[in-house]
Amino acid sequence: MNNENQKEADILDDEEEGIGLFPSWNWLYLSVVVYTTLLIGLLYLFTVFLDYSAP
């Protein structure tokens, strides 16, 4: 039983470790959401301002 608790603790510790430049998985997920939102906004602006077919 103690071995199972140790495995669960190790899994939780792994989730809190840094991943590359990011201090945790939550930071990684948040940055993906933020940059994706910014990219969609930028593509929308390009669509609006570079639409040469508009009158």
DSSP file (Angstrom, degrees, kcal/mol; ACC not computed):
  #  RESIDUE AA STRUCTURE BP1 BP2  ACC     N-H-->O    O-->H-N    N-H-->O    O-->H-N    TCO  KAPPA ALPHA  PHI   PSI    X-CA   Y-CA   Z-CA
    1    1 A M     >        0   0    0      0, 0.0     4,-1.7     0, 0.0     3,-0.2   0.000 360.0 360.0 360.0 -39.9    0.0    0.0    0.0
    2    2 A N  H  >  +     0   0    0      1,-0.2     4,-2.0     2,-0.2     5,-0.1   0.852 360.0  57.7 -64.2 -34.0    2.8    2.4    0.8
    3    3 A N  H  > S+     0   0    0      1,-0.2     4,-2.0     2,-0.2    -1,-0.2   0.880 104.5  51.3 -63.8 -38.7    4.3    1.7   -2.6
    4    4 A E  H  > S+     0   0    0      2,-0.2     4,-2.2     1,-0.2    -1,-0.2   0.907 108.8  50.6 -65.6 -41.9    1.1    2.9   -4.3
    5    5 A N  H  X S+     0   0    0     -4,-1.7     4,-2.2     1,-0.2    -1,-0.2   0.881 109.3  51.6 -63.5 -37.5    1.1    6.1   -2.3
    6    6 A Q  H  X S+     0   0    0     -4,-2.0     4,-2.4     2,-0.2    -1,-0.2   0.899 108.6  50.9 -65.4 -41.0    4.7    6.7   -3.3
    7    7 A K  H  X S+     0   0    0     -4,-2.0     4,-2.1     2,-0.2    -2,-0.2   0.909 110.6  49.0 -63.3 -41.8    3.8    6.2   -7.0
    8    8 A E  H  X S+     0   0    0     -4,-2.2     4,-2.2     2,-0.2    -2,-0.2   0.900 111.1  49.9 -64.6 -40.3    1.0    8.7   -6.7
    9    9 A A  H  X S+     0   0    0     -4,-2.2     4,-2.3     1,-0.2    -2,-0.2   0.893 109.6  51.5 -65.0 -39.6    3.3   11.2   -5.0
   10   10 A D  H  X S+     0   0    0     -4,-2.4     4,-2.1     2,-0.2    -1,-0.2   0.892 108.8  51.0 -64.0 -39.3    5.8   10.8   -7.8
   11   11 A I  H  X S+     0   0    0     -4,-2.1     4,-1.5     2,-0.2    -2,-0.2   0.923 110.9  47.9 -64.3 -44.0    3.2   11.4  -10.4
   12   12 A L  H  X S+     0   0    0     -4,-2.2     4,-0.9     1,-0.2    -2,-0.2   0.883 110.7  51.7 -64.4 -38.0    2.1   14.6   -8.7
   13   13 A D  H >X S+     0   0    0     -4,-2.3     4,-0.7     1,-0.2     3,-0.6   0.879 106.0  55.1 -65.3 -37.4    5.7   15.7   -8.4
   14   14 A D  H >< S+     0   0    0     -4,-2.1     3,-0.7     1,-0.2    -1,-0.2   0.853 103.4  55.6 -63.3 -34.9    6.2   15.1  -12.1
   15   15 A E  H 3< S+     0   0    0     -4,-1.5    10,-1.0     1,-0.2    11,-0.3   0.762 107.8  49.3 -69.7 -24.2    3.3   17.4  -13.0
   16   16 A E  H << S+     0   0    0     -4,-0.9    -1,-0.2    -3,-0.6    -2,-0.2   0.546  89.5 103.1 -92.5  -8.7    4.8   20.2  -11.0
   17   17 A E  S << S-     0   0    0     -3,-0.7     8,-0.2    -4,-0.7     2,-0.1  -0.323  80.9 -95.0 -73.6 158.6    8.3   20.0  -12.6
   18   18 A G        -     0   0    0      6,-0.1     2,-0.5     7,-0.1     6,-0.1  -0.388  27.2-150.6 -73.1 150.3    9.4   22.4  -15.3
   19   19 A I  B >   -A   22   0A   0      3,-2.5     3,-2.4     5,-0.1     2,-0.3  -0.929  58.0 -62.0-123.0 103.2    9.0   21.7  -19.0
   20   20 A G  T 3  S-     0   0    0     -2,-0.5    -2,-0.0     1,-0.3     0, 0.0  -0.407 123.3  -7.4  61.1-120.4   11.7   23.3  -21.1
   21   21 A L  T 3  S+     0   0    0     -2,-0.3    -1,-0.3    -3,-0.1    -3,-0.0   0.597 121.9  87.1 -81.9 -12.1   11.3   27.1  -20.7
   22   22 A F  B <  S-A   19   0A   0     -3,-2.4    -3,-2.5     1,-0.1     3,-0.1  -0.700  70.8-143.0 -97.0 140.0    8.0   26.7  -18.7
   23   23 A P  S    S-     0   0    0      0, 0.0     2,-0.3     0, 0.0    -1,-0.1   0.753  80.9  -3.8 -72.9 -22.6    7.9   26.3  -14.9
   24   24 A S  S  > S-     0   0    0     -5,-0.1     4,-1.5    -6,-0.1     3,-0.2  -0.967  75.6 -97.1-158.2 171.2    4.9   23.8  -15.0
   25   25 A W  H  > S+     0   0    0    -10,-1.0     4,-2.7    -2,-0.3     5,-0.2   0.857 119.0  60.6 -63.8 -34.7    2.4   22.2  -17.4
   26   26 A N  H  > S+     0   0    0    -11,-0.3     4,-2.6     1,-0.2    -1,-0.2   0.897 103.6  49.9 -61.4 -39.9   -0.2   24.9  -16.5
   27   27 A W  H  > S+     0   0    0     -3,-0.2     4,-2.4     2,-0.2    -1,-0.2   0.895 110.7  50.6 -63.9 -39.4    2.1   27.6  -17.8
   28   28 A L  H  X S+     0   0    0     -4,-1.5     4,-2.0     2,-0.2    -2,-0.2   0.945 112.3  45.4 -63.4 -48.6    2.6   25.6  -21.0
   29   29 A Y  H  X S+     0   0    0     -4,-2.7     4,-2.1     1,-0.2    -2,-0.2   0.913 113.5  50.4 -61.9 -43.0   -1.1   25.1  -21.5
   30   30 A L  H  X S+     0   0    0     -4,-2.6     4,-2.6    -5,-0.2    -1,-0.2   0.910 109.7  49.9 -63.3 -42.3   -1.8   28.8  -20.7
   31   31 A S  H  X S+     0   0    0     -4,-2.4     4,-2.7     1,-0.2     5,-0.3   0.876 108.8  52.5 -66.4 -36.0    0.8   30.0  -23.2
   32   32 A V  H  X S+     0   0    0     -4,-2.0     4,-2.1     2,-0.2    -1,-0.2   0.926 111.9  46.2 -63.7 -43.5   -0.6   27.8  -26.0
   33   33 A V  H  X S+     0   0    0     -4,-2.1     4,-2.2     2,-0.2    -2,-0.2   0.925 114.8  46.9 -64.4 -45.0   -4.1   29.2  -25.4
   34   34 A V  H  X S+     0   0    0     -4,-2.6     4,-2.5     1,-0.2    -2,-0.2   0.943 114.6  45.0 -64.5 -48.8   -2.8   32.8  -25.3
   35   35 A Y  H  X S+     0   0    0     -4,-2.7     4,-2.2     1,-0.2    -1,-0.2   0.850 112.4  52.0 -67.3 -33.2   -0.7   32.5  -28.4
   36   36 A T  H  X S+     0   0    0     -4,-2.1     4,-2.3    -5,-0.3    -1,-0.2   0.912 110.4  48.7 -66.2 -41.9   -3.4   30.7  -30.3
   37   37 A T  H  X S+     0   0    0     -4,-2.2     4,-2.2     2,-0.2    -2,-0.2   0.917 112.1  48.7 -63.5 -43.5   -5.9   33.5  -29.5
   38   38 A L  H  X S+     0   0    0     -4,-2.5     4,-2.5     1,-0.2    -2,-0.2   0.897 110.6  51.2 -63.0 -40.0   -3.4   36.1  -30.5
   39   39 A L  H  X S+     0   0    0     -4,-2.2     4,-2.6     2,-0.2    -2,-0.2   0.908 109.3  49.6 -64.3 -42.2   -2.7   34.3  -33.8
   40   40 A I  H  X S+     0   0    0     -4,-2.3     4,-2.1     1,-0.2    -1,-0.2   0.913 111.8  49.4 -62.9 -42.1   -6.4   34.1  -34.6
   41   41 A G  H  X S+     0   0    0     -4,-2.2     4,-2.2     2,-0.2    -2,-0.2   0.906 111.1  49.1 -63.1 -42.1   -6.8   37.8  -33.9
   42   42 A L  H  X S+     0   0    0     -4,-2.5     4,-2.4     2,-0.2    -2,-0.2   0.911 110.8  49.5 -64.3 -43.0   -3.8   38.6  -36.1
   43   43 A L  H  X S+     0   0    0     -4,-2.6     4,-2.1     1,-0.2    -1,-0.2   0.871 109.5  52.7 -64.5 -35.4   -5.2   36.5  -38.9
   44   44 A Y  H  X S+     0   0    0     -4,-2.1     4,-2.3     2,-0.2    -2,-0.2   0.925 108.8  49.5 -64.0 -44.0   -8.6   38.2  -38.5
   45   45 A L  H  X S+     0   0    0     -4,-2.2     4,-2.9     1,-0.2     5,-0.3   0.913 110.2  50.7 -62.6 -42.0   -6.9   41.6  -38.8
   46   46 A F  H  X S+     0   0    0     -4,-2.4     4,-2.1     1,-0.2    -1,-0.2   0.905 110.1  51.0 -59.7 -40.5   -5.1   40.5  -42.0
   47   47 A T  H  < S+     0   0    0     -4,-2.1    -2,-0.2     2,-0.2    -1,-0.2   0.905 114.6  42.6 -64.1 -41.7   -8.4   39.3  -43.4
   48   48 A V  H >< S+     0   0    0     -4,-2.3     3,-0.6     1,-0.2    -2,-0.2   0.933 121.9  36.6 -71.7 -46.6  -10.1   42.6  -42.7
   49   49 A F  H 3< S+     0   0    0     -4,-2.9    -2,-0.2     1,-0.2    -3,-0.2   0.713 120.4  44.6 -85.0 -20.1   -7.3   45.0  -43.8
   50   50 A L  T 3< S+     0   0    0     -4,-2.1     2,-1.4    -5,-0.3    -1,-0.2   0.139  75.0 122.6-110.0  20.3   -6.0   43.0  -46.8
   51   51 A D    X   +     0   0    0     -3,-0.6     3,-1.1     1,-0.2    -4,-0.1  -0.679  32.9 176.1 -84.2  93.9   -9.3   42.1  -48.3
   52   52 A Y  T 3  S+     0   0    0     -2,-1.4    -1,-0.2     1,-0.2    -3,-0.0   0.636  71.5  66.0 -76.4 -13.5   -8.8   43.6  -51.8
   53   53 A S  T 3  S+     0   0    0     -3,-0.1    -1,-0.2     2,-0.0    -2,-0.1   0.600  77.9 102.0 -83.9  -9.3  -12.1   42.3  -53.1
   54   54 A A    <         0   0    0     -3,-1.1     0, 0.0     1,-0.1     0, 0.0  -0.476 360.0 360.0 -72.7 145.2  -14.1   44.5  -50.7
   55   55 A P              0   0    0      0, 0.0    -1,-0.1     0, 0.0    -3,-0.1   0.499 360.0 360.0 -68.0 360.0  -15.6   47.6  -52.3
